[in-house]
Amino acid sequence: MTIKAFIVDDETPAREELRYLLQQMEGVVVVGEAGSGSTALAGIREANPELLFLDIHMPGISGIELAQLLAELPTHPLVIFATAFENYACEAFEVEAVDYLLKPFTLERVAKAVSKAARLMGSKLAPGDVTPTAGDGHEGCTGKLPLYQGERIIPTSPERIVFAQADEGAVHVHTATDRYRSRSTLTELESKLARHGFVRVHRSFLVNTNHVLEAIPWFNGSFRLTMDDRNRTEIMVSRYHAKDLKRSLDL
């Protein structure tokens, strides 16, 4: 199936970068683009796209407002927000966005968002028809998580987190370069981060699937993961949690 995509962003370089990445994917064709929400309305009516990449902050109509207007139409494209602002995730999912991409984009992350939209199209379901998984409510959407180094509080976006580990009663959260302490339990983090691509792979580990470098099949149906932090941390996936990982990575 071919997905017709439309890009809305007031920054020309951002549109060019996203268009370039989408052109690398088979089955995706960019049928139009616009530099503002108001001009996008006419272009969307004419091009009739199935998937809309939408910035948040734009002159005139904002991305959230445009998504709300489109949602009132009998038929409208699925929406993926593509923005530099990470603190609008709650509003994005309230208008039933498929995904929420943060600039700068990567081919892997954009491809994952497109795959998610393709699955919805193939199942003929709107985003609001998808049954939420545990922890998928809006109460888990908080923008940044408070992490700690000594007495310092470090607000951290979920996209920066590579994995979290429970160890001897403490929960440590790892980014690509640093380790922090969380005051949440691993189960609480799992609930808060579910919509950001995090999967419980072991009773002691929660991983961000966007930071998995490789997944190697292991004994008895389990896996060994290599993460993309600077230490290339290896994490074993328990047999019990392997099915959740396979579902998340489309294995």
VENVEN-V810995 format. One record per residue. N is the residue number from 1. RES is the residue in one small letter. SS is DSSP state (@ for helix, = for strand, . for the rest). PHI is phi in whole degrees, -180 to 180 (999 if undefined). BURIAL is # if it has 24 or more other ideal C-beta (glycine too) atoms within 12 Angstrom, else .. Layout:
<<N & RES & SS & PHI & BURIAL> <N & RES & SS & PHI & BURIAL>>
This chain:
<<1 & m & . & 999 & .> <2 & t & . & -104 & .> <3 & i & = & -101 & #> <4 & k & = & -90 & #> <5 & a & = & -113 & #> <6 & f & = & -132 & #> <7 & i & = & -114 & #> <8 & v & = & -126 & #> <9 & d & . & -160 & #> <10 & d & . & -80 & #> <11 & e & . & -103 & #> <12 & t & @ & -58 & .> <13 & p & @ & -59 & .> <14 & a & @ & -66 & #> <15 & r & @ & -64 & #> <16 & e & @ & -64 & .> <17 & e & @ & -65 & #> <18 & l & @ & -67 & #> <19 & r & @ & -62 & #> <20 & y & @ & -61 & .> <21 & l & @ & -65 & #> <22 & l & @ & -66 & #> <23 & q & @ & -70 & .> <24 & q & . & -81 & .> <25 & m & . & -103 & #> <26 & e & . & -69 & .> <27 & g & . & 87 & .> <28 & v & = & -124 & #> <29 & v & = & -129 & .> <30 & v & = & -85 & #> <31 & v & = & -100 & #> <32 & g & = & 172 & #> <33 & e & = & -155 & #> <34 & a & = & -149 & #> <35 & g & . & -100 & #> <36 & s & . & -157 & #> <37 & g & @ & -66 & #> <38 & s & @ & -67 & .> <39 & t & @ & -72 & .> <40 & a & @ & -66 & #> <41 & l & @ & -57 & #> <42 & a & @ & -66 & .> <43 & g & @ & -64 & #> <44 & i & @ & -68 & #> <45 & r & @ & -62 & .> <46 & e & @ & -76 & .> <47 & a & @ & -84 & #> <48 & n & . & 52 & .> <49 & p & . & -73 & #> <50 & e & . & -99 & #> <51 & l & = & -140 & #> <52 & l & = & -120 & #> <53 & f & = & -96 & #> <54 & l & = & -131 & #> <55 & d & . & -76 & #> <56 & i & . & -90 & #> <57 & h & . & -90 & #> <58 & m & . & -144 & #> <59 & p & . & -65 & .> <60 & g & . & 78 & .> <61 & i & . & -74 & #> <62 & s & . & -77 & #> <63 & g & @ & -63 & #> <64 & i & @ & -62 & #> <65 & e & @ & -64 & #> <66 & l & @ & -64 & #> <67 & a & @ & -61 & #> <68 & q & @ & -66 & .> <69 & l & @ & -64 & #> <70 & l & @ & -66 & #> <71 & a & @ & -64 & #> <72 & e & . & -82 & .> <73 & l & . & -78 & .> <74 & p & . & -59 & .> <75 & t & . & -130 & .> <76 & h & . & -155 & #> <77 & p & . & -71 & #> <78 & l & = & -69 & #> <79 & v & = & -116 & #> <80 & i & = & -119 & #> <81 & f & = & -78 & #> <82 & a & = & -131 & #> <83 & t & = & -150 & #> <84 & a & . & -91 & #> <85 & f & . & -105 & #> <86 & e & @ & -87 & #> <87 & n & @ & -95 & .> <88 & y & @ & -114 & #> <89 & a & @ & -62 & #> <90 & c & @ & -60 & .> <91 & e & @ & -61 & #> <92 & a & @ & -62 & #> <93 & f & @ & -77 & #> <94 & e & @ & -69 & .> <95 & v & . & -98 & #> <96 & e & . & 63 & #> <97 & a & . & -67 & #> <98 & v & . & -73 & #> <99 & d & = & -157 & #> <100 & y & = & -139 & #> <101 & l & = & -99 & #> <102 & l & = & -105 & #> <103 & k & . & -73 & #> <104 & p & . & -76 & .> <105 & f & . & -81 & #> <106 & t & . & -122 & .> <107 & l & @ & -60 & .> <108 & e & @ & -63 & .> <109 & r & @ & -70 & #> <110 & v & @ & -66 & #> <111 & a & @ & -62 & #> <112 & k & @ & -65 & #> <113 & a & @ & -65 & #> <114 & v & @ & -64 & #> <115 & s & @ & -62 & #> <116 & k & @ & -63 & #> <117 & a & @ & -64 & #> <118 & a & @ & -62 & #> <119 & r & @ & -65 & .> <120 & l & @ & -65 & #> <121 & m & @ & -65 & #> <122 & g & @ & -65 & .> <123 & s & @ & -87 & .> <124 & k & . & 59 & .> <125 & l & . & -110 & .> <126 & a & . & -81 & .> <127 & p & @ & -53 & #> <128 & g & @ & -71 & .> <129 & d & @ & -86 & .> <130 & v & . & -78 & .> <131 & t & . & -69 & .> <132 & p & . & -63 & .> <133 & t & . & -87 & .> <134 & a & . & -57 & .> <135 & g & . & 80 & #> <136 & d & . & -94 & .> <137 & g & . & -75 & .> <138 & h & @ & -68 & .> <139 & e & @ & -67 & .> <140 & g & @ & -87 & #> <141 & c & . & -98 & #> <142 & t & . & -121 & #> <143 & g & . & 80 & #> <144 & k & = & -118 & #> <145 & l & = & -100 & #> <146 & p & = & -80 & .> <147 & l & = & -117 & #> <148 & y & = & -132 & .> <149 & q & = & -129 & .> <150 & g & . & 63 & .> <151 & e & . & -92 & .> <152 & r & = & -80 & .> <153 & i & = & -104 & .> <154 & i & = & -115 & .> <155 & p & = & -65 & .> <156 & t & = & -129 & #> <157 & s & = & -74 & #> <158 & p & @ & -56 & #> <159 & e & @ & -63 & #> <160 & r & @ & -81 & #> <161 & i & = & -79 & #> <162 & v & = & -91 & #> <163 & f & = & -161 & #> <164 & a & = & -127 & #> <165 & q & = & -134 & #> <166 & a & = & -94 & #> <167 & d & = & -144 & .> <168 & e & . & 52 & .> <169 & g & . & 84 & .> <170 & a & = & -113 & .> <171 & v & = & -116 & #> <172 & h & = & -110 & #> <173 & v & = & -112 & #> <174 & h & = & -110 & #> <175 & t & = & -99 & #> <176 & a & . & -63 & .> <177 & t & . & -126 & .> <178 & d & . & -135 & .> <179 & r & = & -124 & #> <180 & y & = & -127 & #> <181 & r & = & -109 & #> <182 & s & = & -113 & #> <183 & r & . & -90 & .> <184 & s & . & -88 & #> <185 & t & . & -76 & .> <186 & l & @ & -64 & #> <187 & t & @ & -67 & .> <188 & e & @ & -66 & #> <189 & l & @ & -63 & #> <190 & e & @ & -58 & #> <191 & s & @ & -67 & #> <192 & k & @ & -69 & #> <193 & l & @ & -105 & #> <194 & a & @ & -56 & #> <195 & r & @ & -75 & #> <196 & h & @ & -99 & #> <197 & g & . & 93 & #> <198 & f & = & -90 & #> <199 & v & = & -133 & #> <200 & r & = & -77 & #> <201 & v & = & -113 & #> <202 & h & = & -165 & #> <203 & r & . & -62 & .> <204 & s & . & -109 & #> <205 & f & = & -135 & #> <206 & l & = & -125 & #> <207 & v & = & -119 & #> <208 & n & = & -89 & #> <209 & t & @ & -65 & #> <210 & n & @ & -73 & #> <211 & h & @ & -112 & #> <212 & v & = & -84 & #> <213 & l & = & -77 & #> <214 & e & = & -154 & .> <215 & a & = & -125 & #> <216 & i & = & -107 & .> <217 & p & = & -56 & .> <218 & w & . & -124 & .> <219 & f & @ & -69 & .> <220 & n & @ & 56 & .> <221 & g & @ & 83 & .> <222 & s & . & -90 & .> <223 & f & = & -137 & #> <224 & r & = & -118 & #> <225 & l & = & -100 & #> <226 & t & = & -115 & .> <227 & m & = & -93 & #> <228 & d & . & -98 & #> <229 & d & . & -73 & #> <230 & r & . & -66 & .> <231 & n & . & -91 & .> <232 & r & . & 49 & .> <233 & t & . & -61 & #> <234 & e & = & -102 & #> <235 & i & = & -129 & #> <236 & m & = & -85 & #> <237 & v & = & -98 & #> <238 & s & . & -72 & #> <239 & r & @ & -60 & .> <240 & y & @ & -63 & .> <241 & h & @ & -95 & #> <242 & a & @ & -61 & #> <243 & k & @ & -65 & .> <244 & d & @ & -68 & #> <245 & l & @ & -64 & #> <246 & k & @ & -61 & .> <247 & r & @ & -66 & .> <248 & s & @ & -69 & #> <249 & l & @ & -96 & #> <250 & d & . & 59 & .> <251 & l & . & -85 & .>>
